[in-house]
């Protein structure tokens, strides 16, 4: 969507964003960034994850967090460590896939060289 002119009036409606439909919309954002308060961070994170369980845009939120490498907070129902583990698993799976494809190509080349 093109950016409005700086001369446009300030009362133009804001375009729709996925976060408008989020279950956490309107809630205090500090809830989703646990720690630093009187309540243990683990309890705050569990409560935030329960809010995420009911969210209609949970997968979009998680995709945003993984794409933009959000380092802190609960996004899409996962905390920092869970998102890091998910990224690590995806990276390892991609590496395995590349190694398998490379081995298959080398085997095909070797078979083609042996028959020639």
Phi and psi restraints in degrees (range 20) as a CNS / XPLOR table:
assign (resid 1 and name C) (resid 2 and name N)
       (resid 2 and name CA) (resid 2 and name C) 1.0 -66.7 20.0 2
assign (resid 2 and name N) (resid 2 and name CA)
       (resid 2 and name C) (resid 3 and name N) 1.0 148.7 20.0 2
assign (resid 2 and name C) (resid 3 and name N)
       (resid 3 and name CA) (resid 3 and name C) 1.0 -74.3 20.0 2
assign (resid 3 and name N) (resid 3 and name CA)
       (resid 3 and name C) (resid 4 and name N) 1.0 135.1 20.0 2
assign (resid 3 and name C) (resid 4 and name N)
       (resid 4 and name CA) (resid 4 and name C) 1.0 -68.1 20.0 2
assign (resid 4 and name N) (resid 4 and name CA)
       (resid 4 and name C) (resid 5 and name N) 1.0 154.2 20.0 2
assign (resid 4 and name C) (resid 5 and name N)
       (resid 5 and name CA) (resid 5 and name C) 1.0 -61.9 20.0 2
assign (resid 5 and name N) (resid 5 and name CA)
       (resid 5 and name C) (resid 6 and name N) 1.0 149.4 20.0 2
assign (resid 5 and name C) (resid 6 and name N)
       (resid 6 and name CA) (resid 6 and name C) 1.0 -68.1 20.0 2
assign (resid 6 and name N) (resid 6 and name CA)
       (resid 6 and name C) (resid 7 and name N) 1.0 -13.0 20.0 2
assign (resid 6 and name C) (resid 7 and name N)
       (resid 7 and name CA) (resid 7 and name C) 1.0 -92.7 20.0 2
assign (resid 7 and name N) (resid 7 and name CA)
       (resid 7 and name C) (resid 8 and name N) 1.0 -0.4 20.0 2
assign (resid 7 and name C) (resid 8 and name N)
       (resid 8 and name CA) (resid 8 and name C) 1.0 -69.6 20.0 2
assign (resid 8 and name N) (resid 8 and name CA)
       (resid 8 and name C) (resid 9 and name N) 1.0 150.5 20.0 2
assign (resid 8 and name C) (resid 9 and name N)
       (resid 9 and name CA) (resid 9 and name C) 1.0 -66.2 20.0 2
assign (resid 9 and name N) (resid 9 and name CA)
       (resid 9 and name C) (resid 10 and name N) 1.0 153.4 20.0 2
assign (resid 9 and name C) (resid 10 and name N)
       (resid 10 and name CA) (resid 10 and name C) 1.0 -77.1 20.0 2
assign (resid 10 and name N) (resid 10 and name CA)
       (resid 10 and name C) (resid 11 and name N) 1.0 -3.9 20.0 2
assign (resid 10 and name C) (resid 11 and name N)
       (resid 11 and name CA) (resid 11 and name C) 1.0 -98.1 20.0 2
assign (resid 11 and name N) (resid 11 and name CA)
       (resid 11 and name C) (resid 12 and name N) 1.0 15.8 20.0 2
assign (resid 11 and name C) (resid 12 and name N)
       (resid 12 and name CA) (resid 12 and name C) 1.0 -69.3 20.0 2
assign (resid 12 and name N) (resid 12 and name CA)
       (resid 12 and name C) (resid 13 and name N) 1.0 143.8 20.0 2
assign (resid 12 and name C) (resid 13 and name N)
       (resid 13 and name CA) (resid 13 and name C) 1.0 -68.4 20.0 2
assign (resid 13 and name N) (resid 13 and name CA)
       (resid 13 and name C) (resid 14 and name N) 1.0 144.8 20.0 2
assign (resid 13 and name C) (resid 14 and name N)
       (resid 14 and name CA) (resid 14 and name C) 1.0 -77.3 20.0 2
assign (resid 14 and name N) (resid 14 and name CA)
       (resid 14 and name C) (resid 15 and name N) 1.0 138.3 20.0 2
assign (resid 14 and name C) (resid 15 and name N)
       (resid 15 and name CA) (resid 15 and name C) 1.0 -64.3 20.0 2
assign (resid 15 and name N) (resid 15 and name CA)
       (resid 15 and name C) (resid 16 and name N) 1.0 153.9 20.0 2
assign (resid 15 and name C) (resid 16 and name N)
       (resid 16 and name CA) (resid 16 and name C) 1.0 -62.7 20.0 2
assign (resid 16 and name N) (resid 16 and name CA)
       (resid 16 and name C) (resid 17 and name N) 1.0 142.4 20.0 2
assign (resid 16 and name C) (resid 17 and name N)
       (resid 17 and name CA) (resid 17 and name C) 1.0 -133.9 20.0 2
assign (resid 17 and name N) (resid 17 and name CA)
       (resid 17 and name C) (resid 18 and name N) 1.0 149.0 20.0 2
assign (resid 17 and name C) (resid 18 and name N)
       (resid 18 and name CA) (resid 18 and name C) 1.0 -55.9 20.0 2
assign (resid 18 and name N) (resid 18 and name CA)
       (resid 18 and name C) (resid 19 and name N) 1.0 -31.6 20.0 2
assign (resid 18 and name C) (resid 19 and name N)
       (resid 19 and name CA) (resid 19 and name C) 1.0 -68.5 20.0 2
assign (resid 19 and name N) (resid 19 and name CA)
       (resid 19 and name C) (resid 20 and name N) 1.0 -15.8 20.0 2
assign (resid 19 and name C) (resid 20 and name N)
       (resid 20 and name CA) (resid 20 and name C) 1.0 -64.0 20.0 2
assign (resid 20 and name N) (resid 20 and name CA)
       (resid 20 and name C) (resid 21 and name N) 1.0 -29.6 20.0 2
assign (resid 20 and name C) (resid 21 and name N)
       (resid 21 and name CA) (resid 21 and name C) 1.0 -96.2 20.0 2
assign (resid 21 and name N) (resid 21 and name CA)
       (resid 21 and name C) (resid 22 and name N) 1.0 3.7 20.0 2
assign (resid 21 and name C) (resid 22 and name N)
       (resid 22 and name CA) (resid 22 and name C) 1.0 -71.0 20.0 2
assign (resid 22 and name N) (resid 22 and name CA)
       (resid 22 and name C) (resid 23 and name N) 1.0 148.2 20.0 2
assign (resid 22 and name C) (resid 23 and name N)
       (resid 23 and name CA) (resid 23 and name C) 1.0 -64.6 20.0 2
assign (resid 23 and name N) (resid 23 and name CA)
       (resid 23 and name C) (resid 24 and name N) 1.0 -25.8 20.0 2
assign (resid 23 and name C) (resid 24 and name N)
       (resid 24 and name CA) (resid 24 and name C) 1.0 -88.2 20.0 2
assign (resid 24 and name N) (resid 24 and name CA)
       (resid 24 and name C) (resid 25 and name N) 1.0 -2.0 20.0 2
assign (resid 24 and name C) (resid 25 and name N)
       (resid 25 and name CA) (resid 25 and name C) 1.0 -58.0 20.0 2
assign (resid 25 and name N) (resid 25 and name CA)
       (resid 25 and name C) (resid 26 and name N) 1.0 124.7 20.0 2
assign (resid 25 and name C) (resid 26 and name N)
       (resid 26 and name CA) (resid 26 and name C) 1.0 90.8 20.0 2
assign (resid 26 and name N) (resid 26 and name CA)
       (resid 26 and name C) (resid 27 and name N) 1.0 -9.1 20.0 2
assign (resid 26 and name C) (resid 27 and name N)
       (resid 27 and name CA) (resid 27 and name C) 1.0 -84.4 20.0 2
assign (resid 27 and name N) (resid 27 and name CA)
       (resid 27 and name C) (resid 28 and name N) 1.0 162.1 20.0 2
assign (resid 27 and name C) (resid 28 and name N)
       (resid 28 and name CA) (resid 28 and name C) 1.0 -67.3 20.0 2
assign (resid 28 and name N) (resid 28 and name CA)
       (resid 28 and name C) (resid 29 and name N) 1.0 123.0 20.0 2
assign (resid 28 and name C) (resid 29 and name N)
       (resid 29 and name CA) (resid 29 and name C) 1.0 -67.5 20.0 2
assign (resid 29 and name N) (resid 29 and name CA)
       (resid 29 and name C) (resid 30 and name N) 1.0 -21.2 20.0 2
assign (resid 29 and name C) (resid 30 and name N)
       (resid 30 and name CA) (resid 30 and name C) 1.0 -60.1 20.0 2
assign (resid 30 and name N) (resid 30 and name CA)
       (resid 30 and name C) (resid 31 and name N) 1.0 -26.6 20.0 2
assign (resid 30 and name C) (resid 31 and name N)
       (resid 31 and name CA) (resid 31 and name C) 1.0 -60.9 20.0 2
assign (resid 31 and name N) (resid 31 and name CA)
       (resid 31 and name C) (resid 32 and name N) 1.0 -32.8 20.0 2
assign (resid 31 and name C) (resid 32 and name N)
       (resid 32 and name CA) (resid 32 and name C) 1.0 -92.4 20.0 2
assign (resid 32 and name N) (resid 32 and name CA)
       (resid 32 and name C) (resid 33 and name N) 1.0 3.1 20.0 2
assign (resid 32 and name C) (resid 33 and name N)
       (resid 33 and name CA) (resid 33 and name C) 1.0 -127.6 20.0 2
assign (resid 33 and name N) (resid 33 and name CA)
       (resid 33 and name C) (resid 34 and name N) 1.0 74.4 20.0 2
assign (resid 33 and name C) (resid 34 and name N)
       (resid 34 and name CA) (resid 34 and name C) 1.0 -65.3 20.0 2
assign (resid 34 and name N) (resid 34 and name CA)
       (resid 34 and name C) (resid 35 and name N) 1.0 158.1 20.0 2
assign (resid 34 and name C) (resid 35 and name N)
       (resid 35 and name CA) (resid 35 and name C) 1.0 104.0 20.0 2
assign (resid 35 and name N) (resid 35 and name CA)
       (resid 35 and name C) (resid 36 and name N) 1.0 157.7 20.0 2
assign (resid 35 and name C) (resid 36 and name N)
       (resid 36 and name CA) (resid 36 and name C) 1.0 85.9 20.0 2
assign (resid 36 and name N) (resid 36 and name CA)
       (resid 36 and name C) (resid 37 and name N) 1.0 -4.3 20.0 2
assign (resid 36 and name C) (resid 37 and name N)
       (resid 37 and name CA) (resid 37 and name C) 1.0 -115.5 20.0 2
assign (resid 37 and name N) (resid 37 and name CA)
       (resid 37 and name C) (resid 38 and name N) 1.0 -174.2 20.0 2
assign (resid 37 and name C) (resid 38 and name N)
       (resid 38 and name CA) (resid 38 and name C) 1.0 -73.0 20.0 2
assign (resid 38 and name N) (resid 38 and name CA)
       (resid 38 and name C) (resid 39 and name N) 1.0 -23.0 20.0 2
assign (resid 38 and name C) (resid 39 and name N)
       (resid 39 and name CA) (resid 39 and name C) 1.0 -87.2 20.0 2
assign (resid 39 and name N) (resid 39 and name CA)
       (resid 39 and name C) (resid 40 and name N) 1.0 135.1 20.0 2
assign (resid 39 and name C) (resid 40 and name N)
       (resid 40 and name CA) (resid 40 and name C) 1.0 -56.2 20.0 2
assign (resid 40 and name N) (resid 40 and name CA)
       (resid 40 and name C) (resid 41 and name N) 1.0 140.1 20.0 2
assign (resid 40 and name C) (resid 41 and name N)
       (resid 41 and name CA) (resid 41 and name C) 1.0 -57.1 20.0 2
assign (resid 41 and name N) (resid 41 and name CA)
       (resid 41 and name C) (resid 42 and name N) 1.0 -35.0 20.0 2
assign (resid 41 and name C) (resid 42 and name N)
       (resid 42 and name CA) (resid 42 and name C) 1.0 -62.0 20.0 2
assign (resid 42 and name N) (resid 42 and name CA)
       (resid 42 and name C) (resid 43 and name N) 1.0 -42.4 20.0 2
assign (resid 42 and name C) (resid 43 and name N)
       (resid 43 and name CA) (resid 43 and name C) 1.0 -67.1 20.0 2
assign (resid 43 and name N) (resid 43 and name CA)
       (resid 43 and name C) (resid 44 and name N) 1.0 -42.1 20.0 2
assign (resid 43 and name C) (resid 44 and name N)
       (resid 44 and name CA) (resid 44 and name C) 1.0 -61.8 20.0 2
assign (resid 44 and name N) (resid 44 and name CA)
       (resid 44 and name C) (resid 45 and name N) 1.0 -42.1 20.0 2
assign (resid 44 and name C) (resid 45 and name N)
       (resid 45 and name CA) (resid 45 and name C) 1.0 -64.1 20.0 2
assign (resid 45 and name N) (resid 45 and name CA)
       (resid 45 and name C) (resid 46 and name N) 1.0 -40.7 20.0 2
assign (resid 45 and name C) (resid 46 and name N)
       (resid 46 and name CA) (resid 46 and name C) 1.0 -63.1 20.0 2
assign (resid 46 and name N) (resid 46 and name CA)
       (resid 46 and name C) (resid 47 and name N) 1.0 -40.6 20.0 2
assign (resid 46 and name C) (resid 47 and name N)
       (resid 47 and name CA) (resid 47 and name C) 1.0 -65.2 20.0 2
assign (resid 47 and name N) (resid 47 and name CA)
       (resid 47 and name C) (resid 48 and name N) 1.0 -43.6 20.0 2
assign (resid 47 and name C) (resid 48 and name N)
       (resid 48 and name CA) (resid 48 and name C) 1.0 -61.2 20.0 2
assign (resid 48 and name N) (resid 48 and name CA)
       (resid 48 and name C) (resid 49 and name N) 1.0 -39.9 20.0 2
assign (resid 48 and name C) (resid 49 and name N)
       (resid 49 and name CA) (resid 49 and name C) 1.0 -65.5 20.0 2
assign (resid 49 and name N) (resid 49 and name CA)
       (resid 49 and name C) (resid 50 and name N) 1.0 -33.0 20.0 2
assign (resid 49 and name C) (resid 50 and name N)
       (resid 50 and name CA) (resid 50 and name C) 1.0 -66.9 20.0 2
assign (resid 50 and name N) (resid 50 and name CA)
       (resid 50 and name C) (resid 51 and name N) 1.0 -36.2 20.0 2
assign (resid 50 and name C) (resid 51 and name N)
       (resid 51 and name CA) (resid 51 and name C) 1.0 -64.7 20.0 2
assign (resid 51 and name N) (resid 51 and name CA)
       (resid 51 and name C) (resid 52 and name N) 1.0 -42.1 20.0 2
assign (resid 51 and name C) (resid 52 and name N)
       (resid 52 and name CA) (resid 52 and name C) 1.0 -64.6 20.0 2
assign (resid 52 and name N) (resid 52 and name CA)
       (resid 52 and name C) (resid 53 and name N) 1.0 -31.3 20.0 2
assign (resid 52 and name C) (resid 53 and name N)
       (resid 53 and name CA) (resid 53 and name C) 1.0 -58.9 20.0 2
assign (resid 53 and name N) (resid 53 and name CA)
       (resid 53 and name C) (resid 54 and name N) 1.0 -28.9 20.0 2
assign (resid 53 and name C) (resid 54 and name N)
       (resid 54 and name CA) (resid 54 and name C) 1.0 -97.6 20.0 2
assign (resid 54 and name N) (resid 54 and name CA)
       (resid 54 and name C) (resid 55 and name N) 1.0 3.2 20.0 2
assign (resid 54 and name C) (resid 55 and name N)
       (resid 55 and name CA) (resid 55 and name C) 1.0 -82.2 20.0 2
assign (resid 55 and name N) (resid 55 and name CA)
       (resid 55 and name C) (resid 56 and name N) 1.0 131.8 20.0 2
assign (resid 55 and name C) (resid 56 and name N)
       (resid 56 and name CA) (resid 56 and name C) 1.0 -75.5 20.0 2
assign (resid 56 and name N) (resid 56 and name CA)
       (resid 56 and name C) (resid 57 and name N) 1.0 -16.5 20.0 2
assign (resid 56 and name C) (resid 57 and name N)
       (resid 57 and name CA) (resid 57 and name C) 1.0 -114.8 20.0 2
assign (resid 57 and name N) (resid 57 and name CA)
       (resid 57 and name C) (resid 58 and name N) 1.0 27.8 20.0 2
assign (resid 57 and name C) (resid 58 and name N)
       (resid 58 and name CA) (resid 58 and name C) 1.0 -57.6 20.0 2
assign (resid 58 and name N) (resid 58 and name CA)
       (resid 58 and name C) (resid 59 and name N) 1.0 -46.1 20.0 2
assign (resid 58 and name C) (resid 59 and name N)
       (resid 59 and name CA) (resid 59 and name C) 1.0 -66.5 20.0 2
assign (resid 59 and name N) (resid 59 and name CA)
       (resid 59 and name C) (resid 60 and name N) 1.0 -36.6 20.0 2
assign (resid 59 and name C) (resid 60 and name N)
       (resid 60 and name CA) (resid 60 and name C) 1.0 -66.4 20.0 2
assign (resid 60 and name N) (resid 60 and name CA)
       (resid 60 and name C) (resid 61 and name N) 1.0 -39.7 20.0 2
assign (resid 60 and name C) (resid 61 and name N)
       (resid 61 and name CA) (resid 61 and name C) 1.0 -63.4 20.0 2
assign (resid 61 and name N) (resid 61 and name CA)
       (resid 61 and name C) (resid 62 and name N) 1.0 -44.1 20.0 2
assign (resid 61 and name C) (resid 62 and name N)
       (resid 62 and name CA) (resid 62 and name C) 1.0 -65.3 20.0 2
assign (resid 62 and name N) (resid 62 and name CA)
       (resid 62 and name C) (resid 63 and name N) 1.0 -41.0 20.0 2
assign (resid 62 and name C) (resid 63 and name N)
       (resid 63 and name CA) (resid 63 and name C) 1.0 -60.1 20.0 2
assign (resid 63 and name N) (resid 63 and name CA)
       (resid 63 and name C) (resid 64 and name N) 1.0 -42.1 20.0 2
assign (resid 63 and name C) (resid 64 and name N)
       (resid 64 and name CA) (resid 64 and name C) 1.0 -59.8 20.0 2
assign (resid 64 and name N) (resid 64 and name CA)
       (resid 64 and name C) (resid 65 and name N) 1.0 -47.2 20.0 2
assign (resid 64 and name C) (resid 65 and name N)
       (resid 65 and name CA) (resid 65 and name C) 1.0 -63.6 20.0 2
assign (resid 65 and name N) (resid 65 and name CA)
       (resid 65 and name C) (resid 66 and name N) 1.0 -38.2 20.0 2
assign (resid 65 and name C) (resid 66 and name N)
       (resid 66 and name CA) (resid 66 and name C) 1.0 -74.5 20.0 2
assign (resid 66 and name N) (resid 66 and name CA)
       (resid 66 and name C) (resid 67 and name N) 1.0 -37.1 20.0 2
assign (resid 66 and name C) (resid 67 and name N)
       (resid 67 and name CA) (resid 67 and name C) 1.0 -67.5 20.0 2
assign (resid 67 and name N) (resid 67 and name CA)
       (resid 67 and name C) (resid 68 and name N) 1.0 -44.8 20.0 2
assign (resid 67 and name C) (resid 68 and name N)
       (resid 68 and name CA) (resid 68 and name C) 1.0 -96.6 20.0 2
assign (resid 68 and name N) (resid 68 and name CA)
       (resid 68 and name C) (resid 69 and name N) 1.0 9.9 20.0 2
assign (resid 68 and name C) (resid 69 and name N)
       (resid 69 and name CA) (resid 69 and name C) 1.0 48.6 20.0 2
assign (resid 69 and name N) (resid 69 and name CA)
       (resid 69 and name C) (resid 70 and name N) 1.0 55.0 20.0 2
assign (resid 69 and name C) (resid 70 and name N)
       (resid 70 and name CA) (resid 70 and name C) 1.0 -63.4 20.0 2
assign (resid 70 and name N) (resid 70 and name CA)
       (resid 70 and name C) (resid 71 and name N) 1.0 120.8 20.0 2
assign (resid 70 and name C) (resid 71 and name N)
       (resid 71 and name CA) (resid 71 and name C) 1.0 -84.9 20.0 2
assign (resid 71 and name N) (resid 71 and name CA)
       (resid 71 and name C) (resid 72 and name N) 1.0 -23.2 20.0 2
assign (resid 71 and name C) (resid 72 and name N)
       (resid 72 and name CA) (resid 72 and name C) 1.0 -128.5 20.0 2
assign (resid 72 and name N) (resid 72 and name CA)
       (resid 72 and name C) (resid 73 and name N) 1.0 153.7 20.0 2
assign (resid 72 and name C) (resid 73 and name N)
       (resid 73 and name CA) (resid 73 and name C) 1.0 90.4 20.0 2
assign (resid 73 and name N) (resid 73 and name CA)
       (resid 73 and name C) (resid 74 and name N) 1.0 175.4 20.0 2
assign (resid 73 and name C) (resid 74 and name N)
       (resid 74 and name CA) (resid 74 and name C) 1.0 -97.2 20.0 2
assign (resid 74 and name N) (resid 74 and name CA)
       (resid 74 and name C) (resid 75 and name N) 1.0 122.0 20.0 2
assign (resid 74 and name C) (resid 75 and name N)
       (resid 75 and name CA) (resid 75 and name C) 1.0 -131.3 20.0 2
assign (resid 75 and name N) (resid 75 and name CA)
       (resid 75 and name C) (resid 76 and name N) 1.0 128.0 20.0 2
assign (resid 75 and name C) (resid 76 and name N)
       (resid 76 and name CA) (resid 76 and name C) 1.0 60.2 20.0 2
assign (resid 76 and name N) (resid 76 and name CA)
       (resid 76 and name C) (resid 77 and name N) 1.0 26.4 20.0 2
assign (resid 76 and name C) (resid 77 and name N)
       (resid 77 and name CA) (resid 77 and name C) 1.0 85.3 20.0 2
assign (resid 77 and name N) (resid 77 and name CA)
       (resid 77 and name C) (resid 78 and name N) 1.0 4.8 20.0 2
assign (resid 77 and name C) (resid 78 and name N)
       (resid 78 and name CA) (resid 78 and name C) 1.0 -122.6 20.0 2
assign (resid 78 and name N) (resid 78 and name CA)
       (resid 78 and name C) (resid 79 and name N) 1.0 141.4 20.0 2
assign (resid 78 and name C) (resid 79 and name N)
       (resid 79 and name CA) (resid 79 and name C) 1.0 -88.9 20.0 2
assign (resid 79 and name N) (resid 79 and name CA)
       (resid 79 and name C) (resid 80 and name N) 1.0 -175.7 20.0 2
assign (resid 79 and name C) (resid 80 and name N)
       (resid 80 and name CA) (resid 80 and name C) 1.0 -58.1 20.0 2
assign (resid 80 and name N) (resid 80 and name CA)
       (resid 80 and name C) (resid 81 and name N) 1.0 -46.9 20.0 2
assign (resid 80 and name C) (resid 81 and name N)
       (resid 81 and name CA) (resid 81 and name C) 1.0 -66.8 20.0 2
assign (resid 81 and name N) (resid 81 and name CA)
       (resid 81 and name C) (resid 82 and name N) 1.0 -38.7 20.0 2
assign (resid 81 and name C) (resid 82 and name N)
       (resid 82 and name CA) (resid 82 and name C) 1.0 -67.5 20.0 2
assign (resid 82 and name N) (resid 82 and name CA)
       (resid 82 and name C) (resid 83 and name N) 1.0 -39.1 20.0 2
assign (resid 82 and name C) (resid 83 and name N)
       (resid 83 and name CA) (resid 83 and name C) 1.0 -67.9 20.0 2
assign (resid 83 and name N) (resid 83 and name CA)
       (resid 83 and name C) (resid 84 and name N) 1.0 -38.9 20.0 2
assign (resid 83 and name C) (resid 84 and name N)
       (resid 84 and name CA) (resid 84 and name C) 1.0 -63.2 20.0 2
assign (resid 84 and name N) (resid 84 and name CA)
       (resid 84 and name C) (resid 85 and name N) 1.0 -41.0 20.0 2
assign (resid 84 and name C) (resid 85 and name N)
       (resid 85 and name CA) (resid 85 and name C) 1.0 -65.4 20.0 2
assign (resid 85 and name N) (resid 85 and name CA)
       (resid 85 and name C) (resid 86 and name N) 1.0 -38.8 20.0 2
assign (resid 85 and name C) (resid 86 and name N)
       (resid 86 and name CA) (resid 86 and name C) 1.0 -64.1 20.0 2
assign (resid 86 and name N) (resid 86 and name CA)
       (resid 86 and name C) (resid 87 and name N) 1.0 -43.8 20.0 2
assign (resid 86 and name C) (resid 87 and name N)
       (resid 87 and name CA) (resid 87 and name C) 1.0 -65.1 20.0 2
assign (resid 87 and name N) (resid 87 and name CA)
       (resid 87 and name C) (resid 88 and name N) 1.0 -39.9 20.0 2
assign (resid 87 and name C) (resid 88 and name N)
       (resid 88 and name CA) (resid 88 and name C) 1.0 -62.7 20.0 2
assign (resid 88 and name N) (resid 88 and name CA)
       (resid 88 and name C) (resid 89 and name N) 1.0 -44.9 20.0 2
assign (resid 88 and name C) (resid 89 and name N)
       (resid 89 and name CA) (resid 89 and name C) 1.0 -62.7 20.0 2
assign (resid 89 and name N) (resid 89 and name CA)
       (resid 89 and name C) (resid 90 and name N) 1.0 -41.4 20.0 2
assign (resid 89 and name C) (resid 90 and name N)
       (resid 90 and name CA) (resid 90 and name C) 1.0 -64.3 20.0 2
assign (resid 90 and name N) (resid 90 and name CA)
       (resid 90 and name C) (resid 91 and name N) 1.0 -40.7 20.0 2
assign (resid 90 and name C) (resid 91 and name N)
       (resid 91 and name CA) (resid 91 and name C) 1.0 -65.2 20.0 2
assign (resid 91 and name N) (resid 91 and name CA)
       (resid 91 and name C) (resid 92 and name N) 1.0 -43.2 20.0 2
assign (resid 91 and name C) (resid 92 and name N)
       (resid 92 and name CA) (resid 92 and name C) 1.0 -65.4 20.0 2
assign (resid 92 and name N) (resid 92 and name CA)
       (resid 92 and name C) (resid 93 and name N) 1.0 -40.2 20.0 2
assign (resid 92 and name C) (resid 93 and name N)
       (resid 93 and name CA) (resid 93 and name C) 1.0 -63.9 20.0 2
assign (resid 93 and name N) (resid 93 and name CA)
       (resid 93 and name C) (resid 94 and name N) 1.0 -40.4 20.0 2
assign (resid 93 and name C) (resid 94 and name N)
       (resid 94 and name CA) (resid 94 and name C) 1.0 -65.5 20.0 2
assign (resid 94 and name N) (resid 94 and name CA)
       (resid 94 and name C) (resid 95 and name N) 1.0 -39.8 20.0 2
assign (resid 94 and name C) (resid 95 and name N)
       (resid 95 and name CA) (resid 95 and name C) 1.0 -63.4 20.0 2
assign (resid 95 and name N) (resid 95 and name CA)
       (resid 95 and name C) (resid 96 and name N) 1.0 -44.1 20.0 2
assign (resid 95 and name C) (resid 96 and name N)
       (resid 96 and name CA) (resid 96 and name C) 1.0 -58.9 20.0 2
assign (resid 96 and name N) (resid 96 and name CA)
       (resid 96 and name C) (resid 97 and name N) 1.0 -44.8 20.0 2
assign (resid 96 and name C) (resid 97 and name N)
       (resid 97 and name CA) (resid 97 and name C) 1.0 -60.7 20.0 2
assign (resid 97 and name N) (resid 97 and name CA)
       (resid 97 and name C) (resid 98 and name N) 1.0 -45.2 20.0 2
assign (resid 97 and name C) (resid 98 and name N)
       (resid 98 and name CA) (resid 98 and name C) 1.0 -61.9 20.0 2
assign (resid 98 and name N) (resid 98 and name CA)
       (resid 98 and name C) (resid 99 and name N) 1.0 -42.5 20.0 2
assign (resid 98 and name C) (resid 99 and name N)
       (resid 99 and name CA) (resid 99 and name C) 1.0 -63.9 20.0 2
assign (resid 99 and name N) (resid 99 and name CA)
       (resid 99 and name C) (resid 100 and name N) 1.0 -40.8 20.0 2
assign (resid 99 and name C) (resid 100 and name N)
       (resid 100 and name CA) (resid 100 and name C) 1.0 -65.4 20.0 2
assign (resid 100 and name N) (resid 100 and name CA)
       (resid 100 and name C) (resid 101 and name N) 1.0 -42.2 20.0 2
assign (resid 100 and name C) (resid 101 and name N)
       (resid 101 and name CA) (resid 101 and name C) 1.0 -65.8 20.0 2
assign (resid 101 and name N) (resid 101 and name CA)
       (resid 101 and name C) (resid 102 and name N) 1.0 -39.1 20.0 2
assign (resid 101 and name C) (resid 102 and name N)
       (resid 102 and name CA) (resid 102 and name C) 1.0 -65.2 20.0 2
assign (resid 102 and name N) (resid 102 and name CA)
       (resid 102 and name C) (resid 103 and name N) 1.0 -43.5 20.0 2
assign (resid 102 and name C) (resid 103 and name N)
       (resid 103 and name CA) (resid 103 and name C) 1.0 -63.0 20.0 2
assign (resid 103 and name N) (resid 103 and name CA)
       (resid 103 and name C) (resid 104 and name N) 1.0 -40.0 20.0 2
assign (resid 103 and name C) (resid 104 and name N)
       (resid 104 and name CA) (resid 104 and name C) 1.0 -65.1 20.0 2
assign (resid 104 and name N) (resid 104 and name CA)
       (resid 104 and name C) (resid 105 and name N) 1.0 -41.9 20.0 2
assign (resid 104 and name C) (resid 105 and name N)
       (resid 105 and name CA) (resid 105 and name C) 1.0 -63.0 20.0 2
assign (resid 105 and name N) (resid 105 and name CA)
       (resid 105 and name C) (resid 106 and name N) 1.0 -44.3 20.0 2
assign (resid 105 and name C) (resid 106 and name N)
       (resid 106 and name CA) (resid 106 and name C) 1.0 -64.0 20.0 2
assign (resid 106 and name N) (resid 106 and name CA)
       (resid 106 and name C) (resid 107 and name N) 1.0 -36.7 20.0 2
assign (resid 106 and name C) (resid 107 and name N)
       (resid 107 and name CA) (resid 107 and name C) 1.0 -67.2 20.0 2
assign (resid 107 and name N) (resid 107 and name CA)
       (resid 107 and name C) (resid 108 and name N) 1.0 -42.9 20.0 2
assign (resid 107 and name C) (resid 108 and name N)
       (resid 108 and name CA) (resid 108 and name C) 1.0 -61.6 20.0 2
assign (resid 108 and name N) (resid 108 and name CA)
       (resid 108 and name C) (resid 109 and name N) 1.0 -43.1 20.0 2
assign (resid 108 and name C) (resid 109 and name N)
       (resid 109 and name CA) (resid 109 and name C) 1.0 -64.5 20.0 2
assign (resid 109 and name N) (resid 109 and name CA)
       (resid 109 and name C) (resid 110 and name N) 1.0 -40.4 20.0 2
assign (resid 109 and name C) (resid 110 and name N)
       (resid 110 and name CA) (resid 110 and name C) 1.0 -65.8 20.0 2
assign (resid 110 and name N) (resid 110 and name CA)
       (resid 110 and name C) (resid 111 and name N) 1.0 -41.8 20.0 2
assign (resid 110 and name C) (resid 111 and name N)
       (resid 111 and name CA) (resid 111 and name C) 1.0 -65.2 20.0 2
assign (resid 111 and name N) (resid 111 and name CA)
       (resid 111 and name C) (resid 112 and name N) 1.0 -39.3 20.0 2
assign (resid 111 and name C) (resid 112 and name N)
       (resid 112 and name CA) (resid 112 and name C) 1.0 -68.5 20.0 2
assign (resid 112 and name N) (resid 112 and name CA)
       (resid 112 and name C) (resid 113 and name N) 1.0 -36.1 20.0 2
assign (resid 112 and name C) (resid 113 and name N)
       (resid 113 and name CA) (resid 113 and name C) 1.0 -70.0 20.0 2
assign (resid 113 and name N) (resid 113 and name CA)
       (resid 113 and name C) (resid 114 and name N) 1.0 -33.5 20.0 2
assign (resid 113 and name C) (resid 114 and name N)
       (resid 114 and name CA) (resid 114 and name C) 1.0 -73.5 20.0 2
assign (resid 114 and name N) (resid 114 and name CA)
       (resid 114 and name C) (resid 115 and name N) 1.0 -32.3 20.0 2
assign (resid 114 and name C) (resid 115 and name N)
       (resid 115 and name CA) (resid 115 and name C) 1.0 -85.5 20.0 2
assign (resid 115 and name N) (resid 115 and name CA)
       (resid 115 and name C) (resid 116 and name N) 1.0 -15.1 20.0 2
